[in-house]
Amino acid sequence: MISEAADGGQPPRSINDMQGVIMSSLEYEQNQVDAYVDHLAEVNKANQVVATSDLYNEQGVLLAKQGTSISSKMAEKLIRHKLRKPLEQSVALEHSLSGEQLLADIDKQWSAAADLQCLSRHVTEASLREARDRVMRLPMLVQKLTVLRERLPDQYDKALYCAWFGLAIATRLQRPDAKPVEVFIAGLAHDIGMLHIDPAIVNKNDELSPEEWRAIQSHVVIGKVCLESMSSVPRAVAVAVLEHHERCDGSGYPSARFADELSLMGQIVAITDMLYAIRFSADPKRNSDLQLLLPVLQVNDYSFAAEVYEATRFLIKTAGIRSPRLYSEDADLLQRLPKLLVLAQTLKRYEASVVHLNQHLPVDQMNRRQLRSLAATGLALENLLIRSGMTSEGLIRWVSHVHQAKLQPAYAEMEEVDLMFDELLWRFRDLRRLLHLVQKDAPESLRPLLAAIERSFNDAAKERQSVIA
């Protein structure tokens, strides 16, 4: 296991002077017809969707009578308007997701992977059925889940995972501010906002542009607004959905909040969401079973509430998962080790850039949401590198020695290093994307600094790619 402190490193820097609630500038007008109507029109081709009341725009003009089918042609008509009330409150599907289908979908997910089957032992049938029954009493949420299942199946699978894994974590914690049934609902609902974003962006396989990333970020606000309009949904569920991309170190979105500003329920959904993204990544190395991904969880320990991190780690370690090696052949690992040395040098260059960023960002500008997020993300990464020791000369020498001596007892540790390096590179990728976004709205005096730091990150990334390719 890799040490959590660097050899002779400095103590992590404080970010307390940047705390304070700054509300997100992201907004959502629920009555404005958006991409959701196109999803409804596609669903309508096999599962009739009809207006349950007359549809009027905000000027009082009748757009569709009660009983009208939401066809593609009707969607084109509605998309240009703001309605008197949200579209989802004025339509019904002929066939909606049933409680038994929901449980069958969860069971199918468990059966598809041995590690998930093991982890599912932490979930009792009684608790799962209780949570299912509560969801079925929320017709607007059931509508969203039905559409999500049909139109964005990957998002639906993630919703299932976050729901049952969150249920297990909440059951382990036994906290009044994170009731298992409510955590289950929040897990199912956490990405319903994606239904209101252009599916070309949501389904894009290539790296998102900064503008597309800004659109994706809006899904947490959209989800919160949608849930707040459902009278029977507890407020804590809507808050958890809003917060599921926030991090305790202030590096998340939409508001760059810190630990004492975040709900425990939001943190549970956040950690399950992150683990799903890694566990089911398109990268075959990151797409490993949960036991193998414990080093990645370790890298992110300060990002989540301590009790949530510990409960998650406990559930994975005690699930009885029997993990294969990350590299089935020793020769493959040995071939990888020189590339790890290149990655270590890239991380050292990233570290120098982020230290420079942290030293020069003015504290008096931290009333700007995105600058505050950038500062928090930069400090979180600097502190993470200090704690993990992943850029220490001692670790670099150790990797080189293992490679040269073909030190087989250390191969498992090298696989952990590999996974942790990958996770750090992903974290820096997000910082680079945030840097690009911040420059547009930053004060003129800061733009040269931000542009120079972005160039240094990009140059290091290009050099790494040219060496490893």
C-alpha positions as CSV (number, residue, x, y, z in Angstrom):
1,M,0.0,0.0,0.0
2,I,1.3,3.5,-0.9
3,S,2.1,5.8,2.0
4,E,-0.2,8.7,2.6
5,A,2.6,11.1,3.3
6,A,5.4,12.2,1.0
7,D,9.0,11.7,2.0
8,G,10.1,14.9,3.8
9,G,7.1,16.7,2.3
10,Q,5.6,19.9,3.6
11,P,2.2,19.8,5.4
12,P,-0.9,20.4,3.3
13,R,-1.9,24.0,2.9
14,S,-5.1,25.3,4.5
15,I,-8.1,26.4,2.4
16,N,-10.1,27.6,5.4
17,D,-9.6,31.3,4.3
18,M,-11.6,30.5,1.1
19,Q,-14.7,29.1,2.8
20,G,-18.1,30.6,2.5
21,V,-21.3,29.7,0.6
22,I,-21.4,31.1,-2.9
23,M,-24.5,30.0,-4.8
24,S,-24.2,28.7,-8.3
25,S,-24.7,31.0,-11.2
26,L,-26.2,28.1,-13.0
27,E,-30.0,28.6,-13.4
28,Y,-32.8,26.6,-14.8
29,E,-36.3,27.7,-16.0
30,Q,-38.5,24.6,-15.6
31,N,-41.3,25.9,-17.7
32,Q,-39.1,26.3,-20.8
33,V,-39.5,23.4,-23.1
34,D,-36.1,21.7,-23.7
35,A,-34.5,18.4,-24.7
36,Y,-37.0,16.5,-22.6
37,V,-39.7,16.9,-25.1
38,D,-37.5,15.2,-27.8
39,H,-37.0,12.3,-25.4
40,L,-40.8,12.1,-24.9
41,A,-41.4,12.1,-28.7
42,E,-39.0,9.2,-29.1
43,V,-40.6,7.3,-26.3
44,N,-44.0,8.0,-27.9
45,K,-43.0,5.9,-30.9
46,A,-43.4,2.7,-28.9
47,N,-45.1,3.9,-25.7
48,Q,-47.7,6.5,-26.2
49,V,-47.2,9.8,-24.5
50,V,-50.2,12.2,-24.3
51,A,-51.0,15.6,-22.8
52,T,-53.1,15.2,-19.7
53,S,-54.3,18.8,-19.9
54,D,-54.4,21.6,-22.4
55,L,-50.9,23.0,-23.0
56,Y,-50.6,26.8,-23.0
57,N,-47.6,29.0,-23.4
58,E,-46.9,31.8,-20.9
59,Q,-48.9,34.2,-23.1
60,G,-52.0,32.0,-22.8
61,V,-51.9,30.7,-26.4
62,L,-53.2,27.1,-26.7
63,L,-50.4,24.9,-28.2
64,A,-51.9,21.4,-27.7
65,K,-55.2,20.1,-26.5
66,Q,-55.7,17.5,-23.8
67,G,-55.1,14.0,-25.3
68,T,-52.7,15.2,-27.9
69,S,-49.9,12.7,-28.7
70,I,-46.4,14.1,-28.1
71,S,-45.1,13.3,-31.5
72,S,-41.9,14.5,-33.1
73,K,-43.9,17.2,-35.0
74,M,-45.5,18.3,-31.7
75,A,-42.1,18.4,-30.1
76,E,-40.9,20.8,-32.8
77,K,-43.8,23.0,-32.0
78,L,-43.4,23.0,-28.3
79,I,-39.6,23.4,-28.1
80,R,-39.9,27.1,-28.9
81,H,-42.1,27.9,-26.0
82,K,-42.2,28.5,-22.3
83,L,-45.3,26.8,-20.8
84,R,-47.5,27.9,-18.0
85,K,-46.4,24.8,-16.1
86,P,-43.6,22.2,-16.6
87,L,-44.2,19.8,-19.5
88,E,-43.7,16.7,-17.3
89,Q,-46.6,17.8,-15.1
90,S,-48.9,17.8,-18.2
91,V,-48.1,14.5,-19.8
92,A,-48.6,10.8,-19.1
93,L,-47.0,7.6,-20.5
94,E,-49.2,4.6,-21.4
95,H,-46.7,2.3,-19.8
96,S,-44.5,3.3,-16.9
97,L,-41.7,1.5,-15.1
98,S,-43.1,-0.9,-12.6
99,G,-41.8,-1.8,-9.1
100,E,-41.1,-5.3,-10.2
101,Q,-39.2,-4.2,-13.3
102,L,-37.1,-1.8,-11.1
103,L,-36.1,-4.7,-8.9
104,A,-35.4,-7.0,-11.9
105,D,-33.1,-4.3,-13.4
106,I,-31.2,-4.1,-10.2
107,D,-30.9,-7.9,-10.0
108,K,-29.7,-8.0,-13.6
109,Q,-27.0,-5.5,-12.8
110,W,-25.8,-7.6,-9.8
111,S,-25.8,-10.8,-11.9
112,A,-23.7,-9.2,-14.7
113,A,-20.6,-8.7,-12.5
114,A,-19.1,-10.9,-9.8
115,D,-17.9,-8.0,-7.6
116,L,-21.4,-6.4,-7.7
117,Q,-22.9,-9.7,-6.8
118,C,-20.6,-9.9,-3.8
119,L,-21.4,-6.3,-2.8
120,S,-25.1,-6.8,-3.1
121,R,-24.9,-9.1,0.0
122,H,-24.9,-5.9,2.1
123,V,-28.4,-5.1,0.8
124,T,-31.4,-6.9,2.4
125,E,-34.4,-7.8,0.3
126,A,-36.7,-6.2,2.9
127,S,-34.8,-2.8,2.7
128,L,-34.8,-2.9,-1.1
129,R,-38.5,-3.5,-1.3
130,E,-39.3,-0.8,1.2
131,A,-37.3,1.7,-0.9
132,R,-38.9,0.4,-4.1
133,D,-42.4,0.9,-2.7
134,R,-41.5,4.5,-1.7
135,V,-40.3,5.3,-5.2
136,M,-43.5,3.9,-6.8
137,R,-45.5,6.5,-4.8
138,L,-43.7,9.3,-6.7
139,P,-45.4,9.3,-10.1
140,M,-43.3,12.2,-11.6
141,L,-40.1,10.5,-10.6
142,V,-41.3,7.2,-12.1
143,Q,-42.1,9.1,-15.3
144,K,-38.5,10.4,-15.4
145,L,-37.0,7.0,-14.7
146,T,-39.1,5.4,-17.4
147,V,-37.8,7.9,-20.0
148,L,-34.3,7.6,-18.6
149,R,-34.4,3.8,-19.0
150,E,-35.5,4.1,-22.6
151,R,-33.5,7.1,-23.8
152,L,-30.3,7.2,-21.7
153,P,-29.7,3.5,-20.6
154,D,-26.2,4.2,-19.3
155,Q,-27.5,6.9,-17.0
156,Y,-30.3,4.6,-15.9
157,D,-27.8,1.9,-15.0
158,K,-25.7,4.4,-13.0
159,A,-28.9,5.5,-11.2
160,L,-29.6,1.8,-10.2
161,Y,-26.0,1.4,-8.9
162,C,-26.0,4.6,-6.9
163,A,-29.4,3.7,-5.4
164,W,-28.6,0.3,-4.1
165,F,-25.0,1.0,-3.1
166,G,-26.1,4.2,-1.4
167,L,-28.8,2.2,0.4
168,A,-26.0,-0.1,1.7
169,I,-23.8,2.8,2.8
170,A,-26.7,4.5,4.6
171,T,-27.7,1.3,6.3
172,R,-24.1,0.9,7.5
173,L,-24.0,4.5,8.8
174,Q,-27.4,4.5,10.6
175,R,-27.5,8.3,10.6
176,P,-30.8,10.3,11.0
177,D,-29.6,12.7,8.3
178,A,-29.1,10.0,5.7
179,K,-32.1,7.7,5.9
180,P,-31.6,4.7,3.7
181,V,-34.9,5.0,1.8
182,E,-34.2,8.7,1.0
183,V,-30.6,7.9,-0.1
184,F,-32.1,5.2,-2.4
185,I,-34.4,7.8,-4.0
186,A,-31.6,10.3,-4.3
187,G,-29.4,7.7,-6.0
188,L,-32.1,6.9,-8.6
189,A,-32.9,10.6,-9.2
190,H,-29.4,12.1,-9.2
191,D,-29.0,12.3,-13.0
192,I,-32.5,13.0,-14.1
193,G,-31.3,16.5,-15.1
194,M,-29.5,14.9,-18.0
195,L,-32.8,14.3,-19.7
196,H,-33.1,18.1,-20.2
197,I,-29.7,18.5,-21.8
198,D,-28.9,18.0,-25.5
199,P,-28.4,14.2,-25.9
200,A,-25.6,14.8,-28.4
201,I,-23.6,16.3,-25.5
202,V,-24.8,13.7,-22.9
203,N,-23.9,10.8,-25.2
204,K,-20.6,12.2,-26.6
205,N,-17.8,9.7,-26.4
206,D,-15.0,12.2,-27.1
207,E,-13.7,14.6,-24.6
208,L,-16.1,17.4,-23.9
209,S,-15.3,21.0,-24.8
210,P,-15.4,23.5,-21.9
211,E,-18.7,24.8,-23.2
212,E,-20.2,21.3,-23.3
213,W,-18.8,20.6,-19.9
214,R,-20.6,23.7,-18.6
215,A,-23.9,22.3,-20.0
216,I,-23.3,19.0,-18.3
217,Q,-22.7,20.7,-15.0
218,S,-26.1,22.2,-15.2
219,H,-27.7,18.8,-14.7
220,V,-27.4,19.0,-10.9
221,V,-29.4,22.3,-10.8
222,I,-32.0,20.9,-13.2
223,G,-32.4,17.8,-11.1
224,K,-32.9,19.8,-7.9
225,V,-35.5,22.0,-9.5
226,C,-37.4,19.0,-10.9
227,L,-37.4,17.3,-7.6
228,E,-38.5,20.4,-5.7
229,S,-41.6,20.5,-7.9
230,M,-42.6,17.0,-6.7
231,S,-44.5,17.6,-3.5
232,S,-43.8,14.2,-1.9
233,V,-40.1,14.2,-2.4
234,P,-38.2,15.1,0.8
235,R,-36.2,18.3,0.5
236,A,-33.1,16.4,1.6
237,V,-33.3,14.3,-1.6
238,A,-33.3,17.4,-3.8
239,V,-30.3,18.9,-1.8
240,A,-28.4,15.6,-2.2
241,V,-29.0,15.7,-6.0
242,L,-27.7,19.3,-6.2
243,E,-24.6,18.3,-4.2
244,H,-23.6,15.0,-5.7
245,H,-20.7,16.6,-7.6
246,E,-19.5,18.7,-4.6
247,R,-16.4,17.6,-2.8
248,C,-15.4,18.2,0.8
249,D,-12.2,19.9,-0.3
250,G,-14.1,22.5,-2.3
251,S,-13.1,21.2,-5.7
252,G,-16.6,20.2,-6.8
253,Y,-19.5,21.9,-8.5
254,P,-21.9,23.8,-8.8
255,S,-20.9,25.9,-5.8
256,A,-17.4,24.8,-4.8
257,R,-18.6,24.1,-1.2
258,F,-16.6,22.6,1.6
259,A,-17.2,19.8,4.0
260,D,-19.2,21.7,6.7
261,E,-21.5,23.1,4.0
262,L,-22.5,19.7,2.6
263,S,-25.1,17.1,3.5
264,L,-24.2,13.6,4.4
265,M,-26.8,12.2,1.9
266,G,-25.2,14.2,-0.9
267,Q,-21.8,12.8,0.0
268,I,-23.1,9.2,-0.2
269,V,-24.6,9.8,-3.7
270,A,-21.3,11.5,-4.6
271,I,-19.0,8.6,-3.7
272,T,-21.3,6.0,-5.4
273,D,-21.4,8.2,-8.5
274,M,-17.6,8.5,-8.6
275,L,-17.1,4.8,-8.1
276,Y,-19.5,3.9,-10.9
277,A,-17.8,6.3,-13.3
278,I,-14.5,4.5,-12.6
279,R,-15.8,0.9,-12.3
280,F,-17.6,1.2,-15.7
281,S,-15.1,3.4,-17.4
282,A,-14.4,2.9,-21.1
283,D,-10.7,2.7,-20.1
284,P,-10.2,-1.1,-19.7
285,K,-7.7,-0.5,-16.9
286,R,-10.0,1.7,-14.9
287,N,-12.9,-0.7,-15.7
288,S,-11.8,-3.0,-12.9
289,D,-13.6,-4.6,-10.1
290,L,-14.2,-2.6,-6.9
291,Q,-11.6,-4.4,-4.8
292,L,-8.9,-3.4,-7.3
293,L,-10.1,0.1,-7.3
294,L,-9.6,0.7,-3.6
295,P,-6.3,2.6,-4.3
296,V,-8.3,5.0,-6.4
297,L,-10.7,5.4,-3.5
298,Q,-7.7,6.1,-1.3
299,V,-6.6,8.9,-3.6
300,N,-9.9,10.6,-3.1
301,D,-10.3,10.1,0.6
302,Y,-10.2,13.8,1.5
303,S,-12.8,14.5,-1.2
304,F,-15.6,12.9,0.8
305,A,-16.9,12.9,4.4
306,A,-14.7,10.7,6.5
307,E,-17.6,8.5,7.7
308,V,-18.8,8.0,4.1
309,Y,-15.4,7.1,2.9
310,E,-14.8,4.6,5.7
311,A,-18.2,3.0,5.3
312,T,-17.7,2.6,1.6
313,R,-14.2,1.1,2.1
314,F,-15.6,-1.3,4.7
315,L,-18.4,-2.5,2.5
316,I,-16.0,-3.2,-0.4
317,K,-13.3,-4.9,1.7
318,T,-15.8,-7.2,3.5
319,A,-17.8,-8.1,0.4
320,G,-15.7,-11.2,-0.3
321,I,-14.6,-10.0,-3.7
322,R,-11.9,-12.1,-5.3
323,S,-9.9,-9.8,-7.6
324,P,-7.8,-10.8,-10.5
325,R,-4.5,-9.1,-11.2
326,L,-4.6,-5.8,-13.0
327,Y,-2.0,-7.2,-15.4
328,S,-2.4,-10.9,-15.9
329,E,1.2,-11.3,-17.1
330,D,4.2,-10.0,-15.3
331,A,5.8,-9.1,-18.6
332,D,2.9,-6.7,-19.3
333,L,3.5,-4.9,-15.9
334,L,7.2,-4.7,-16.5
335,Q,6.6,-3.1,-19.9
336,R,4.3,-0.6,-18.2
337,L,6.8,0.5,-15.4
338,P,9.0,2.8,-17.6
339,K,5.8,4.6,-18.7
340,L,5.0,5.1,-15.0
341,L,8.3,7.0,-14.7
342,V,7.2,9.2,-17.5
343,L,3.8,9.8,-15.8
344,A,5.6,10.7,-12.6
345,Q,7.6,13.4,-14.4
346,T,4.4,14.7,-15.9
347,L,2.8,14.9,-12.5
348,K,5.8,16.7,-11.2
349,R,5.3,19.3,-13.9
350,Y,1.6,19.5,-13.2
351,E,2.5,19.9,-9.5
352,A,4.8,22.9,-10.2
353,S,2.1,24.5,-12.3
354,V,-0.6,24.1,-9.6
355,V,1.7,25.4,-6.9
356,H,2.3,28.5,-9.0
357,L,-1.4,28.9,-9.6
358,N,-2.1,28.6,-5.8
359,Q,0.5,31.1,-5.0
360,H,-0.7,33.8,-7.4
361,L,-4.5,33.5,-7.3
362,P,-5.7,36.6,-5.3
363,V,-7.8,35.7,-2.2
364,D,-9.8,39.0,-2.7
365,Q,-11.3,37.5,-5.9
366,M,-12.7,34.5,-4.2
367,N,-16.3,35.9,-4.3
368,R,-16.4,34.8,-7.9
369,R,-17.8,31.2,-7.9
370,Q,-15.6,29.8,-10.7
371,L,-12.4,31.4,-9.3
372,R,-13.2,30.0,-5.9
373,S,-13.7,26.6,-7.4
374,L,-10.4,26.8,-9.3
375,A,-8.6,27.9,-6.2
376,A,-10.1,25.0,-4.1
377,T,-9.4,22.5,-6.9
378,G,-5.8,23.6,-7.1
379,L,-5.2,23.5,-3.4
380,A,-6.9,20.1,-3.1
381,L,-4.6,18.7,-5.8
382,E,-1.5,20.2,-4.2
383,N,-2.4,18.7,-0.8
384,L,-3.3,15.4,-2.4
385,L,0.1,15.1,-4.0
386,I,1.7,15.9,-0.7
387,R,-0.3,13.3,1.2
388,S,0.1,10.5,-1.3
389,G,3.7,11.0,-2.1
390,M,3.1,10.1,-5.7
391,T,5.6,12.7,-7.0
392,S,8.3,12.0,-4.3
393,E,11.8,11.1,-5.4
394,G,11.6,8.1,-3.2
395,L,8.6,6.6,-5.0
396,I,10.2,7.3,-8.4
397,R,13.4,5.6,-7.4
398,W,11.4,2.6,-6.0
399,V,9.5,2.2,-9.3
400,S,12.8,2.3,-11.2
401,H,14.3,-0.3,-8.9
402,V,11.4,-2.7,-9.2
403,H,11.6,-2.4,-12.9
404,Q,15.4,-3.0,-13.1
405,A,15.5,-5.7,-10.5
406,K,12.2,-7.4,-11.6
407,L,11.2,-7.4,-8.0
408,Q,8.2,-9.7,-8.2
409,P,7.0,-9.2,-4.5
410,A,6.4,-5.5,-5.3
411,Y,4.3,-6.0,-8.5
412,A,1.0,-5.7,-6.7
413,E,2.1,-2.4,-5.2
414,M,3.2,-1.2,-8.7
415,E,-0.4,-2.0,-9.9
416,E,-1.7,0.3,-7.1
417,V,0.7,3.0,-8.2
418,D,-0.5,2.7,-11.8
419,L,-4.1,3.1,-10.8
420,M,-3.3,6.0,-8.5
421,F,-1.3,7.8,-11.2
422,D,-4.2,7.4,-13.6
423,E,-6.7,8.9,-11.1
424,L,-4.4,11.9,-10.5
425,L,-4.1,12.5,-14.2
426,W,-7.9,12.5,-14.4
427,R,-8.1,15.0,-11.6
428,F,-5.6,17.3,-13.4
429,R,-7.6,16.9,-16.6
430,D,-10.6,18.3,-14.8
431,L,-8.4,21.2,-13.5
432,R,-7.2,22.0,-17.0
433,R,-10.8,22.1,-18.2
434,L,-11.8,24.4,-15.4
435,L,-8.9,26.7,-16.2
436,H,-10.2,27.1,-19.7
437,L,-13.7,27.9,-18.4
438,V,-12.5,30.4,-15.8
439,Q,-10.5,32.5,-18.2
440,K,-13.6,33.8,-20.0
441,D,-15.1,35.3,-16.9
442,A,-11.9,36.2,-15.0
443,P,-10.8,39.8,-14.3
444,E,-8.6,41.1,-17.1
445,S,-5.6,41.3,-14.8
446,L,-5.7,37.5,-14.1
447,R,-6.1,36.3,-17.7
448,P,-2.4,36.3,-18.6
449,L,-1.6,34.2,-15.5
450,L,-4.4,31.7,-16.2
451,A,-3.5,31.4,-19.9
452,A,0.2,30.8,-19.0
453,I,-0.7,28.1,-16.5
454,E,-3.0,26.4,-19.0
455,R,-0.3,26.4,-21.6
456,S,2.1,24.8,-19.1
457,F,-0.4,22.0,-18.4
458,N,-1.1,21.5,-22.1
459,D,2.6,21.3,-22.9
460,A,3.2,18.7,-20.2
461,A,0.3,16.7,-21.4
462,K,1.5,16.8,-25.0
463,E,5.0,15.7,-24.0
464,R,3.6,12.8,-22.0
465,Q,1.5,11.6,-25.0
466,S,4.5,11.8,-27.4
467,V,6.7,9.8,-25.1
468,I,4.1,7.1,-24.1
469,A,2.5,6.8,-27.6
